[in-house]
């Protein structure tokens, strides 16, 4: 298939790009700078610059663009950039798909923060949206709403509600593993909150699976099955790294120092990949142990 990929240079985008190339697909990368090959196309989402013909030629458009959340402090200016990098890019691509005659499929990145803090409640794609009012919870709704032009035009749209993606070379797991390797890692807050995860390998495979399935549309939870708590995650990571996990990060100072980040660490999201599994997707890393092993060795 012919893919158009936004966010191709990021932690997830680079892995997806390489995987698609190995499988023989054509990938056109949207780049902010000058395009230097036929595999690149210049765009500027903040000034509505996008080559419509590139969208016309595509069978699948994937948007993984977005500023990193692993940044401190989160100033007002950076929070504005963080939102725009997701919502503006998604809307521009959705509108281009809506204008196209071919109507390529649209795979739009999103997050499991959509569900909010729900305790022990088992969450699937059929669960209602969360209303906890946290920073990321609000963004996920704007992010999803930005896909509406493509949905309204009849394109096949998949909203990928992605949990924490585990891999030693990037994402939130990169700094986390460094902390645990020093022996300073441990549960956050009570540790009883559910912390959904997926290996980067399974995330890439799931995106490719949705791209290839002509019947796939709507929201999908891109997270591993058998979700575990933050305490279980800390204990297993410490065991695999042969480090103690007796230190606990108290909730109160965490909320004071990291007011936007702390809800993402303290909220409980017991989310299951129900629709992926119903569609026949099989995880290579279905357990926390296998996901961590893959993250540390891939």
C-alpha positions, 0 to 999 in steps of 0.5 A: 500500500501507499502510506502518507506518514506525519510524525515519521521522525519520532519515537513511534513514527520511525519504527512504523516507517521502518516496519512498513518499508520492510514489508514492501509498502511505499511511504511518503513522509510529511516533513516541515523542511524542504523535501529532498526525495520522492519519499518526502513531501513538504507541509506546514500544518500551521499555515495550511500548507499540504500537497493535496495530490500526495493525499490523493495518491495515498491509500492510508494516511497516518498522523503521529505528529505531536510535541513531546509530553516528557518535558518540564516545566510545561509552560503555557506556551509549550502547552499551547504548542502541545495541543496544536501539534496534535489538533491542528495537524489532525484537522488539516489531514482530515480536511484534505482527506475529505476533499480527496476523490479517493478518500484514503483511510485515516489512522489518527493517533490518540491516547488512553487518557480519553477515559480519565481516572476510572479506578478498577473499572474495566474499560473498552472502546464502548466505555464512555469518555472520562470527565476528570478535566485533566490536561491530557483528558481534555486534549484527547477529545479535541484530538478525536474531534479533529478527525470529523471532516474525514468521518463526515466525508465517508472515509475510513477513520481509526482513532488509535487510543494508545497507552504507554509504549515500552521501548528502551530507546524512547518514549516515557520508558526511556527516562523511567528505566534509567531511574530504576537502574539506579535503584531509585525506582518504585511505585507512584502514589499508592501504586494501586492505579492501573497503568496500561502498556504496550510493547513498541513491536505490538503497537507497530503491528497493530497500526499495520493491522488496522491499515490493512483491514478494510472493515476497521473504523472507529476507536481502537485501544492500542494497549496490551491485554491483561493490564496491571497496576503501577505497583506491579509494573514497578515490582516487575521492572525492578526484578528484571533489572535486579534493582530494589523498588522499595522507594515510593513517590508520594502523591502530594509533592508530585501534584505540587511539582508536576501539576499537569503530569501527576494526574497521568501517573496517579490516574487509574485506567484499566483499559483493554484492547477489546476491538483489536482482539475481536478483529483477530489481532494477536499480541506478541507480548500479551503480558507485562513480563513479555512487554518489559522483556521486549522493551529492554532487549529489542 
